[in-house]
């Protein structure tokens, strides 16, 4: 459960960073926030293994 809470915190931080990045004037490439945050489930394999 601690890992799940940590993952939630990481997703929130990632979302905040993406919003800041997307707000940069003159930056043509924007990041899809939802797509990036859902990748966390794939990128962080320990979450998929559960609390063990």
MODELLER restraints for C-alpha pairs under 7 A, 6 or more apart:
rsr = mdl.restraints
at = mdl.atoms
rsr.add(forms.Gaussian(group=physical.xy_distance, feature=features.Distance(at['CA:1:A'], at['CA:51:A']), mean=6.54, stdev=0.5))
rsr.add(forms.Gaussian(group=physical.xy_distance, feature=features.Distance(at['CA:3:A'], at['CA:47:A']), mean=6.74, stdev=0.5))
rsr.add(forms.Gaussian(group=physical.xy_distance, feature=features.Distance(at['CA:4:A'], at['CA:47:A']), mean=6.96, stdev=0.5))
rsr.add(forms.Gaussian(group=physical.xy_distance, feature=features.Distance(at['CA:11:A'], at['CA:37:A']), mean=5.77, stdev=0.5))
rsr.add(forms.Gaussian(group=physical.xy_distance, feature=features.Distance(at['CA:15:A'], at['CA:33:A']), mean=6.10, stdev=0.5))
rsr.add(forms.Gaussian(group=physical.xy_distance, feature=features.Distance(at['CA:15:A'], at['CA:37:A']), mean=6.98, stdev=0.5))
rsr.add(forms.Gaussian(group=physical.xy_distance, feature=features.Distance(at['CA:18:A'], at['CA:31:A']), mean=6.57, stdev=0.5))
rsr.add(forms.Gaussian(group=physical.xy_distance, feature=features.Distance(at['CA:18:A'], at['CA:33:A']), mean=6.40, stdev=0.5))
rsr.add(forms.Gaussian(group=physical.xy_distance, feature=features.Distance(at['CA:22:A'], at['CA:30:A']), mean=5.37, stdev=0.5))
rsr.add(forms.Gaussian(group=physical.xy_distance, feature=features.Distance(at['CA:22:A'], at['CA:31:A']), mean=6.64, stdev=0.5))
rsr.add(forms.Gaussian(group=physical.xy_distance, feature=features.Distance(at['CA:41:A'], at['CA:47:A']), mean=6.99, stdev=0.5))
